[in-house]
Amino acid sequence: MFDALVSEDLRDFSEEELDKLFVVHEEGIKQFLGRIPLGCIYATFLSGLYVEMEKIVGRAARGLIINASKNRGKIAGNAIRRRYEKKYGEMSVERAKMVARNMLVIWGKCFGWGKMSFKVNDTEFWLEVEDSLEATGFLKLKEKPKGPVCWMLLGYSWGLLEGLFNRKFEGEEVECKAVGGEKCRFVFRTI
Ligand SMILES: [Zn+2]
């Protein structure tokens, strides 16, 4: 399972193929890579949670969720890089780009976070998401957001890149479907 994650470009794999490769189903329990338990939540629960957090802590909710997600994404990216390097030696920049795309394709197709596509060059990593889970959730709520809402995906992707590349990035959601965008678009630039 891990070998497929770090050795094959998974962009053209179907949802079924990815699920078969990476998710073990056992008596109602799903486990990613055979050891990380997975569960589904509905989109309006997730967006509703952000609305409730804003009622409690105000605009700080955004920064808290992005930063917490970034920290966890970085832990995931570091863990993948370390496991890779133990087996294959140093992870090249090209390999890190592929693994980052693979993880996000899995988040999209297996975990239901939206249809992901990428544009990557030496200093920028662009992520485009159709029907982002977080934006879709907000579109179904009464509460209208003031700015981009895909906080968890922004933070996770950002941290994942920092962990895999072992360097700092700046990250931003520059367009969000929840506030009138055609899609959600994220840019991460090396600093
Ligand atoms: Zn968005």
Residues whose N, C-alpha, C, O or C-beta is under 5 A from the ligand:
A	BS01	ZN	S132 A135 V149 C150 E175 C176 K177 C184
